[in-house]
Amino acid sequence: MPQLNPSPWFAILVFSWMVFLIFVPSKILAHIFPNQPTPQSAKTPKTGAWEWPWL
């Protein structure tokens, strides 16, 4: 039963984790957003009371 031989599967596991831990974070951290967020104004809008027409 060749699937019980751990040597090729362990190498594949180690290599795939090396890819995930070395290359993927650098690509994610190098991502640049096309639109920079603009800060919202600190002034709160003036809200009034709701006048119900049937009261």
CHARMM internal coordinates of N, CA and C (Angstrom, degrees):
IC EDIT
DIST 1 N 1 CA 1.4609
DIST 1 CA 1 C 1.5313
ANGL 1 N 1 CA 1 C 108.54
DIST 1 C 2 N 1.3102
ANGL 1 CA 1 C 2 N 118.19
DIHE 1 N 1 CA 1 C 2 N 103.19
DIST 2 N 2 CA 1.4668
ANGL 1 C 2 N 2 CA 120.29
DIHE 1 CA 1 C 2 N 2 CA -173.44
DIST 2 CA 2 C 1.5330
ANGL 2 N 2 CA 2 C 112.97
DIHE 1 C 2 N 2 CA 2 C -70.75
DIST 2 C 3 N 1.3356
ANGL 2 CA 2 C 3 N 119.64
DIHE 2 N 2 CA 2 C 3 N -21.65
DIST 3 N 3 CA 1.4560
ANGL 2 C 3 N 3 CA 119.93
DIHE 2 CA 2 C 3 N 3 CA -178.23
DIST 3 CA 3 C 1.5290
ANGL 3 N 3 CA 3 C 111.89
DIHE 2 C 3 N 3 CA 3 C -71.27
DIST 3 C 4 N 1.3434
ANGL 3 CA 3 C 4 N 117.63
DIHE 3 N 3 CA 3 C 4 N -12.17
DIST 4 N 4 CA 1.4519
ANGL 3 C 4 N 4 CA 119.94
DIHE 3 CA 3 C 4 N 4 CA 177.97
DIST 4 CA 4 C 1.5224
ANGL 4 N 4 CA 4 C 112.38
DIHE 3 C 4 N 4 CA 4 C -86.60
DIST 4 C 5 N 1.3163
ANGL 4 CA 4 C 5 N 118.14
DIHE 4 N 4 CA 4 C 5 N -7.61
DIST 5 N 5 CA 1.4528
ANGL 4 C 5 N 5 CA 122.22
DIHE 4 CA 4 C 5 N 5 CA 177.18
DIST 5 CA 5 C 1.5371
ANGL 5 N 5 CA 5 C 107.62
DIHE 4 C 5 N 5 CA 5 C -80.78
DIST 5 C 6 N 1.3440
ANGL 5 CA 5 C 6 N 118.80
DIHE 5 N 5 CA 5 C 6 N 111.13
DIST 6 N 6 CA 1.4661
ANGL 5 C 6 N 6 CA 119.96
DIHE 5 CA 5 C 6 N 6 CA -173.01
DIST 6 CA 6 C 1.5166
ANGL 6 N 6 CA 6 C 114.83
DIHE 5 C 6 N 6 CA 6 C -79.94
DIST 6 C 7 N 1.3014
ANGL 6 CA 6 C 7 N 119.80
DIHE 6 N 6 CA 6 C 7 N -10.99
DIST 7 N 7 CA 1.4630
ANGL 6 C 7 N 7 CA 119.54
DIHE 6 CA 6 C 7 N 7 CA -172.26
DIST 7 CA 7 C 1.5333
ANGL 7 N 7 CA 7 C 113.76
DIHE 6 C 7 N 7 CA 7 C -63.80
DIST 7 C 8 N 1.3458
ANGL 7 CA 7 C 8 N 122.29
DIHE 7 N 7 CA 7 C 8 N -47.49
DIST 8 N 8 CA 1.4740
ANGL 7 C 8 N 8 CA 117.18
DIHE 7 CA 7 C 8 N 8 CA -179.96
DIST 8 CA 8 C 1.5263
ANGL 8 N 8 CA 8 C 112.20
DIHE 7 C 8 N 8 CA 8 C -72.40
DIST 8 C 9 N 1.3123
ANGL 8 CA 8 C 9 N 118.09
DIHE 8 N 8 CA 8 C 9 N -32.82
DIST 9 N 9 CA 1.4668
ANGL 8 C 9 N 9 CA 120.12
DIHE 8 CA 8 C 9 N 9 CA -177.78
DIST 9 CA 9 C 1.5118
ANGL 9 N 9 CA 9 C 111.04
DIHE 8 C 9 N 9 CA 9 C -73.13
DIST 9 C 10 N 1.3191
ANGL 9 CA 9 C 10 N 116.81
DIHE 9 N 9 CA 9 C 10 N -34.78
DIST 10 N 10 CA 1.4632
ANGL 9 C 10 N 10 CA 119.28
DIHE 9 CA 9 C 10 N 10 CA 177.47
DIST 10 CA 10 C 1.5243
ANGL 10 N 10 CA 10 C 111.01
DIHE 9 C 10 N 10 CA 10 C -66.60
DIST 10 C 11 N 1.3122
ANGL 10 CA 10 C 11 N 117.30
DIHE 10 N 10 CA 10 C 11 N -38.84
DIST 11 N 11 CA 1.4701
ANGL 10 C 11 N 11 CA 120.75
DIHE 10 CA 10 C 11 N 11 CA 178.23
DIST 11 CA 11 C 1.5312
ANGL 11 N 11 CA 11 C 110.43
DIHE 10 C 11 N 11 CA 11 C -65.52
DIST 11 C 12 N 1.3158
ANGL 11 CA 11 C 12 N 116.97
DIHE 11 N 11 CA 11 C 12 N -40.54
DIST 12 N 12 CA 1.4673
ANGL 11 C 12 N 12 CA 120.34
DIHE 11 CA 11 C 12 N 12 CA 177.32
DIST 12 CA 12 C 1.5246
ANGL 12 N 12 CA 12 C 110.46
DIHE 11 C 12 N 12 CA 12 C -64.48
DIST 12 C 13 N 1.3198
ANGL 12 CA 12 C 13 N 116.87
DIHE 12 N 12 CA 12 C 13 N -41.46
DIST 13 N 13 CA 1.4639
ANGL 12 C 13 N 13 CA 120.62
DIHE 12 CA 12 C 13 N 13 CA 178.61
DIST 13 CA 13 C 1.5252
ANGL 13 N 13 CA 13 C 111.35
DIHE 12 C 13 N 13 CA 13 C -62.95
DIST 13 C 14 N 1.3197
ANGL 13 CA 13 C 14 N 117.12
DIHE 13 N 13 CA 13 C 14 N -45.66
DIST 14 N 14 CA 1.4661
ANGL 13 C 14 N 14 CA 120.62
DIHE 13 CA 13 C 14 N 14 CA -179.17
DIST 14 CA 14 C 1.5281
ANGL 14 N 14 CA 14 C 110.60
DIHE 13 C 14 N 14 CA 14 C -65.56
DIST 14 C 15 N 1.3181
ANGL 14 CA 14 C 15 N 117.21
DIHE 14 N 14 CA 14 C 15 N -42.74
DIST 15 N 15 CA 1.4612
ANGL 14 C 15 N 15 CA 120.08
DIHE 14 CA 14 C 15 N 15 CA -179.77
DIST 15 CA 15 C 1.5288
ANGL 15 N 15 CA 15 C 111.63
DIHE 14 C 15 N 15 CA 15 C -64.88
DIST 15 C 16 N 1.3329
ANGL 15 CA 15 C 16 N 117.21
DIHE 15 N 15 CA 15 C 16 N -41.35
DIST 16 N 16 CA 1.4682
ANGL 15 C 16 N 16 CA 119.14
DIHE 15 CA 15 C 16 N 16 CA 179.61
DIST 16 CA 16 C 1.5212
ANGL 16 N 16 CA 16 C 111.39
DIHE 15 C 16 N 16 CA 16 C -66.74
DIST 16 C 17 N 1.3379
ANGL 16 CA 16 C 17 N 118.47
DIHE 16 N 16 CA 16 C 17 N -37.64
DIST 17 N 17 CA 1.4678
ANGL 16 C 17 N 17 CA 120.10
DIHE 16 CA 16 C 17 N 17 CA 177.05
DIST 17 CA 17 C 1.5201
ANGL 17 N 17 CA 17 C 110.83
DIHE 16 C 17 N 17 CA 17 C -68.83
DIST 17 C 18 N 1.3172
ANGL 17 CA 17 C 18 N 117.75
DIHE 17 N 17 CA 17 C 18 N -34.37
DIST 18 N 18 CA 1.4633
ANGL 17 C 18 N 18 CA 119.32
DIHE 17 CA 17 C 18 N 18 CA 175.99
DIST 18 CA 18 C 1.5173
ANGL 18 N 18 CA 18 C 110.83
DIHE 17 C 18 N 18 CA 18 C -63.46
DIST 18 C 19 N 1.3245
ANGL 18 CA 18 C 19 N 117.20
DIHE 18 N 18 CA 18 C 19 N -40.05
DIST 19 N 19 CA 1.4642
ANGL 18 C 19 N 19 CA 120.54
DIHE 18 CA 18 C 19 N 19 CA 177.21
DIST 19 CA 19 C 1.5191
ANGL 19 N 19 CA 19 C 110.00
DIHE 18 C 19 N 19 CA 19 C -62.75
DIST 19 C 20 N 1.3264
ANGL 19 CA 19 C 20 N 116.63
DIHE 19 N 19 CA 19 C 20 N -46.43
DIST 20 N 20 CA 1.4654
ANGL 19 C 20 N 20 CA 119.70
DIHE 19 CA 19 C 20 N 20 CA -179.24
DIST 20 CA 20 C 1.5207
ANGL 20 N 20 CA 20 C 112.42
DIHE 19 C 20 N 20 CA 20 C -64.71
DIST 20 C 21 N 1.3046
ANGL 20 CA 20 C 21 N 118.38
DIHE 20 N 20 CA 20 C 21 N -36.19
DIST 21 N 21 CA 1.4612
ANGL 20 C 21 N 21 CA 120.80
DIHE 20 CA 20 C 21 N 21 CA -175.67
DIST 21 CA 21 C 1.5246
ANGL 21 N 21 CA 21 C 113.97
DIHE 20 C 21 N 21 CA 21 C -86.59
DIST 21 C 22 N 1.3152
ANGL 21 CA 21 C 22 N 118.28
DIHE 21 N 21 CA 21 C 22 N -19.62
DIST 22 N 22 CA 1.4631
ANGL 21 C 22 N 22 CA 120.11
DIHE 21 CA 21 C 22 N 22 CA -177.30
DIST 22 CA 22 C 1.5314
ANGL 22 N 22 CA 22 C 112.06
DIHE 21 C 22 N 22 CA 22 C -104.69
DIST 22 C 23 N 1.3277
ANGL 22 CA 22 C 23 N 117.89
DIHE 22 N 22 CA 22 C 23 N -51.10
DIST 23 N 23 CA 1.4611
ANGL 22 C 23 N 23 CA 120.48
DIHE 22 CA 22 C 23 N 23 CA -171.99
DIST 23 CA 23 C 1.5220
ANGL 23 N 23 CA 23 C 113.76
DIHE 22 C 23 N 23 CA 23 C -88.16
DIST 23 C 24 N 1.3001
ANGL 23 CA 23 C 24 N 117.35
DIHE 23 N 23 CA 23 C 24 N -39.70
DIST 24 N 24 CA 1.4676
ANGL 23 C 24 N 24 CA 119.86
DIHE 23 CA 23 C 24 N 24 CA -174.04
DIST 24 CA 24 C 1.5322
ANGL 24 N 24 CA 24 C 112.23
DIHE 23 C 24 N 24 CA 24 C -66.54
DIST 24 C 25 N 1.3602
ANGL 24 CA 24 C 25 N 121.68
DIHE 24 N 24 CA 24 C 25 N -46.03
DIST 25 N 25 CA 1.4695
ANGL 24 C 25 N 25 CA 118.90
DIHE 24 CA 24 C 25 N 25 CA 178.94
DIST 25 CA 25 C 1.5199
ANGL 25 N 25 CA 25 C 113.42
DIHE 24 C 25 N 25 CA 25 C -62.16
DIST 25 C 26 N 1.3209
ANGL 25 CA 25 C 26 N 117.98
DIHE 25 N 25 CA 25 C 26 N -35.82
DIST 26 N 26 CA 1.4681
ANGL 25 C 26 N 26 CA 119.09
DIHE 25 CA 25 C 26 N 26 CA 179.14
DIST 26 CA 26 C 1.5206
ANGL 26 N 26 CA 26 C 111.08
DIHE 25 C 26 N 26 CA 26 C -66.98
DIST 26 C 27 N 1.3384
ANGL 26 CA 26 C 27 N 117.51
DIHE 26 N 26 CA 26 C 27 N -35.56
DIST 27 N 27 CA 1.4655
ANGL 26 C 27 N 27 CA 119.52
DIHE 26 CA 26 C 27 N 27 CA 178.24
DIST 27 CA 27 C 1.5283
ANGL 27 N 27 CA 27 C 110.77
DIHE 26 C 27 N 27 CA 27 C -71.06
DIST 27 C 28 N 1.3160
ANGL 27 CA 27 C 28 N 116.85
DIHE 27 N 27 CA 27 C 28 N -37.20
DIST 28 N 28 CA 1.4691
ANGL 27 C 28 N 28 CA 119.91
DIHE 27 CA 27 C 28 N 28 CA 179.49
DIST 28 CA 28 C 1.5246
ANGL 28 N 28 CA 28 C 110.64
DIHE 27 C 28 N 28 CA 28 C -68.64
DIST 28 C 29 N 1.3276
ANGL 28 CA 28 C 29 N 117.42
DIHE 28 N 28 CA 28 C 29 N -42.70
DIST 29 N 29 CA 1.4559
ANGL 28 C 29 N 29 CA 120.57
DIHE 28 CA 28 C 29 N 29 CA -178.85
DIST 29 CA 29 C 1.5248
ANGL 29 N 29 CA 29 C 112.48
DIHE 28 C 29 N 29 CA 29 C -71.01
DIST 29 C 30 N 1.3135
ANGL 29 CA 29 C 30 N 118.42
DIHE 29 N 29 CA 29 C 30 N -21.86
DIST 30 N 30 CA 1.4621
ANGL 29 C 30 N 30 CA 121.56
DIHE 29 CA 29 C 30 N 30 CA 179.81
DIST 30 CA 30 C 1.5249
ANGL 30 N 30 CA 30 C 112.09
DIHE 29 C 30 N 30 CA 30 C -86.21
DIST 30 C 31 N 1.3224
ANGL 30 CA 30 C 31 N 117.60
DIHE 30 N 30 CA 30 C 31 N -1.45
DIST 31 N 31 CA 1.4586
ANGL 30 C 31 N 31 CA 120.89
DIHE 30 CA 30 C 31 N 31 CA -178.44
DIST 31 CA 31 C 1.5280
ANGL 31 N 31 CA 31 C 110.18
DIHE 30 C 31 N 31 CA 31 C -68.43
DIST 31 C 32 N 1.3207
ANGL 31 CA 31 C 32 N 116.53
DIHE 31 N 31 CA 31 C 32 N 136.04
DIST 32 N 32 CA 1.4634
ANGL 31 C 32 N 32 CA 122.65
DIHE 31 CA 31 C 32 N 32 CA 179.11
DIST 32 CA 32 C 1.5189
ANGL 32 N 32 CA 32 C 107.92
DIHE 31 C 32 N 32 CA 32 C -116.22
DIST 32 C 33 N 1.3137
ANGL 32 CA 32 C 33 N 115.54
DIHE 32 N 32 CA 32 C 33 N 127.97
DIST 33 N 33 CA 1.4503
ANGL 32 C 33 N 33 CA 119.77
DIHE 32 CA 32 C 33 N 33 CA 178.10
DIST 33 CA 33 C 1.5275
ANGL 33 N 33 CA 33 C 109.78
DIHE 32 C 33 N 33 CA 33 C -76.29
DIST 33 C 34 N 1.3328
ANGL 33 CA 33 C 34 N 118.62
DIHE 33 N 33 CA 33 C 34 N 137.58
DIST 34 N 34 CA 1.4689
ANGL 33 C 34 N 34 CA 119.98
DIHE 33 CA 33 C 34 N 34 CA -178.32
DIST 34 CA 34 C 1.5219
ANGL 34 N 34 CA 34 C 112.95
DIHE 33 C 34 N 34 CA 34 C -70.05
DIST 34 C 35 N 1.3057
ANGL 34 CA 34 C 35 N 118.33
DIHE 34 N 34 CA 34 C 35 N -30.86
DIST 35 N 35 CA 1.4640
ANGL 34 C 35 N 35 CA 121.36
DIHE 34 CA 34 C 35 N 35 CA -178.73
DIST 35 CA 35 C 1.5188
ANGL 35 N 35 CA 35 C 108.95
DIHE 34 C 35 N 35 CA 35 C -118.45
DIST 35 C 36 N 1.3201
ANGL 35 CA 35 C 36 N 115.93
DIHE 35 N 35 CA 35 C 36 N 120.49
DIST 36 N 36 CA 1.4500
ANGL 35 C 36 N 36 CA 119.17
DIHE 35 CA 35 C 36 N 36 CA 176.41
DIST 36 CA 36 C 1.5328
ANGL 36 N 36 CA 36 C 108.25
DIHE 35 C 36 N 36 CA 36 C -81.08
DIST 36 C 37 N 1.3241
ANGL 36 CA 36 C 37 N 118.15
DIHE 36 N 36 CA 36 C 37 N 136.05
DIST 37 N 37 CA 1.4617
ANGL 36 C 37 N 37 CA 119.56
DIHE 36 CA 36 C 37 N 37 CA -178.18
DIST 37 CA 37 C 1.5240
ANGL 37 N 37 CA 37 C 111.21
DIHE 36 C 37 N 37 CA 37 C -68.93
DIST 37 C 38 N 1.3077
ANGL 37 CA 37 C 38 N 116.03
DIHE 37 N 37 CA 37 C 38 N 139.41
DIST 38 N 38 CA 1.4567
ANGL 37 C 38 N 38 CA 120.93
DIHE 37 CA 37 C 38 N 38 CA 177.15
DIST 38 CA 38 C 1.5219
ANGL 38 N 38 CA 38 C 108.65
DIHE 37 C 38 N 38 CA 38 C -95.62
DIST 38 C 39 N 1.3204
ANGL 38 CA 38 C 39 N 117.44
DIHE 38 N 38 CA 38 C 39 N 138.97
DIST 39 N 39 CA 1.4661
ANGL 38 C 39 N 39 CA 119.18
DIHE 38 CA 38 C 39 N 39 CA -179.58
DIST 39 CA 39 C 1.5251
ANGL 39 N 39 CA 39 C 111.39
DIHE 38 C 39 N 39 CA 39 C -69.62
DIST 39 C 40 N 1.3097
ANGL 39 CA 39 C 40 N 115.17
DIHE 39 N 39 CA 39 C 40 N 141.94
DIST 40 N 40 CA 1.4574
ANGL 39 C 40 N 40 CA 120.46
DIHE 39 CA 39 C 40 N 40 CA 177.47
DIST 40 CA 40 C 1.5232
ANGL 40 N 40 CA 40 C 108.89
DIHE 39 C 40 N 40 CA 40 C -77.65
DIST 40 C 41 N 1.3194
ANGL 40 CA 40 C 41 N 116.65
DIHE 40 N 40 CA 40 C 41 N 154.58
DIST 41 N 41 CA 1.4601
ANGL 40 C 41 N 41 CA 119.63
DIHE 40 CA 40 C 41 N 41 CA 178.03
DIST 41 CA 41 C 1.5219
ANGL 41 N 41 CA 41 C 109.58
DIHE 40 C 41 N 41 CA 41 C -69.67
DIST 41 C 42 N 1.3215
ANGL 41 CA 41 C 42 N 115.79
DIHE 41 N 41 CA 41 C 42 N 146.33
DIST 42 N 42 CA 1.4631
ANGL 41 C 42 N 42 CA 120.65
DIHE 41 CA 41 C 42 N 42 CA -177.42
DIST 42 CA 42 C 1.5254
ANGL 42 N 42 CA 42 C 111.24
DIHE 41 C 42 N 42 CA 42 C -80.61
DIST 42 C 43 N 1.3429
ANGL 42 CA 42 C 43 N 117.21
DIHE 42 N 42 CA 42 C 43 N -12.10
DIST 43 N 43 CA 1.4567
ANGL 42 C 43 N 43 CA 119.98
DIHE 42 CA 42 C 43 N 43 CA -177.99
DIST 43 CA 43 C 1.5243
ANGL 43 N 43 CA 43 C 109.52
DIHE 42 C 43 N 43 CA 43 C -75.95
DIST 43 C 44 N 1.3197
ANGL 43 CA 43 C 44 N 116.59
DIHE 43 N 43 CA 43 C 44 N 129.31
DIST 44 N 44 CA 1.4586
ANGL 43 C 44 N 44 CA 120.56
DIHE 43 CA 43 C 44 N 44 CA 179.44
DIST 44 CA 44 C 1.5248
ANGL 44 N 44 CA 44 C 109.62
DIHE 43 C 44 N 44 CA 44 C -84.54
DIST 44 C 45 N 1.3114
ANGL 44 CA 44 C 45 N 117.42
DIHE 44 N 44 CA 44 C 45 N 142.05
DIST 45 N 45 CA 1.4663
ANGL 44 C 45 N 45 CA 119.44
DIHE 44 CA 44 C 45 N 45 CA 179.46
DIST 45 CA 45 C 1.5297
ANGL 45 N 45 CA 45 C 111.12
DIHE 44 C 45 N 45 CA 45 C -69.07
DIST 45 C 46 N 1.3147
ANGL 45 CA 45 C 46 N 115.51
DIHE 45 N 45 CA 45 C 46 N 147.14
DIST 46 N 46 CA 1.4597
ANGL 45 C 46 N 46 CA 120.92
DIHE 45 CA 45 C 46 N 46 CA -179.48
DIST 46 CA 46 C 1.5294
ANGL 46 N 46 CA 46 C 108.34
DIHE 45 C 46 N 46 CA 46 C -82.68
DIST 46 C 47 N 1.3043
ANGL 46 CA 46 C 47 N 115.33
DIHE 46 N 46 CA 46 C 47 N 121.66
DIST 47 N 47 CA 1.4574
ANGL 46 C 47 N 47 CA 119.98
DIHE 46 CA 46 C 47 N 47 CA -179.98
DIST 47 CA 47 C 1.5169
ANGL 47 N 47 CA 47 C 109.36
DIHE 46 C 47 N 47 CA 47 C -114.75
DIST 47 C 48 N 1.3013
ANGL 47 CA 47 C 48 N 114.72
DIHE 47 N 47 CA 47 C 48 N 141.04
DIST 48 N 48 CA 1.4611
ANGL 47 C 48 N 48 CA 119.52
DIHE 47 CA 47 C 48 N 48 CA 178.85
DIST 48 CA 48 C 1.5170
ANGL 48 N 48 CA 48 C 111.44
DIHE 47 C 48 N 48 CA 48 C -109.80
DIST 48 C 49 N 1.3000
ANGL 48 CA 48 C 49 N 115.93
DIHE 48 N 48 CA 48 C 49 N 172.72
DIST 49 N 49 CA 1.4514
ANGL 48 C 49 N 49 CA 120.50
DIHE 48 CA 48 C 49 N 49 CA 179.59
DIST 49 CA 49 C 1.5297
ANGL 49 N 49 CA 49 C 109.88
DIHE 48 C 49 N 49 CA 49 C -74.80
DIST 49 C 50 N 1.2973
ANGL 49 CA 49 C 50 N 117.31
DIHE 49 N 49 CA 49 C 50 N 147.96
DIST 50 N 50 CA 1.4517
ANGL 49 C 50 N 50 CA 122.61
DIHE 49 CA 49 C 50 N 50 CA -180.00
DIST 50 CA 50 C 1.5116
ANGL 50 N 50 CA 50 C 108.46
DIHE 49 C 50 N 50 CA 50 C -84.74
DIST 50 C 51 N 1.3007
ANGL 50 CA 50 C 51 N 116.43
DIHE 50 N 50 CA 50 C 51 N 124.59
DIST 51 N 51 CA 1.4553
ANGL 50 C 51 N 51 CA 121.58
DIHE 50 CA 50 C 51 N 51 CA 177.28
DIST 51 CA 51 C 1.5160
ANGL 51 N 51 CA 51 C 108.81
DIHE 50 C 51 N 51 CA 51 C -93.26
DIST 51 C 52 N 1.3217
ANGL 51 CA 51 C 52 N 116.78
DIHE 51 N 51 CA 51 C 52 N 111.04
DIST 52 N 52 CA 1.4578
ANGL 51 C 52 N 52 CA 120.90
DIHE 51 CA 51 C 52 N 52 CA 178.80
DIST 52 CA 52 C 1.5186
ANGL 52 N 52 CA 52 C 109.54
DIHE 51 C 52 N 52 CA 52 C -78.50
DIST 52 C 53 N 1.3213
ANGL 52 CA 52 C 53 N 117.89
DIHE 52 N 52 CA 52 C 53 N 126.13
DIST 53 N 53 CA 1.4781
ANGL 52 C 53 N 53 CA 119.67
DIHE 52 CA 52 C 53 N 53 CA -174.43
DIST 53 CA 53 C 1.5413
ANGL 53 N 53 CA 53 C 113.14
DIHE 52 C 53 N 53 CA 53 C -70.52
DIST 53 C 54 N 1.3200
ANGL 53 CA 53 C 54 N 119.49
DIHE 53 N 53 CA 53 C 54 N -19.52
DIST 54 N 54 CA 1.4637
ANGL 53 C 54 N 54 CA 119.01
DIHE 53 CA 53 C 54 N 54 CA -176.03
DIST 54 CA 54 C 1.5198
ANGL 54 N 54 CA 54 C 112.24
DIHE 53 C 54 N 54 CA 54 C -98.73
DIST 54 C 55 N 1.3316
ANGL 54 CA 54 C 55 N 118.93
DIHE 54 N 54 CA 54 C 55 N 4.83
DIST 55 N 55 CA 1.4688
ANGL 54 C 55 N 55 CA 120.85
DIHE 54 CA 54 C 55 N 55 CA 177.37
DIST 55 CA 55 C 1.5020
ANGL 55 N 55 CA 55 C 111.61
DIHE 54 C 55 N 55 CA 55 C -103.35
END
COOR INIT
IC SEED 1 N 1 CA 1 C
IC BUILD
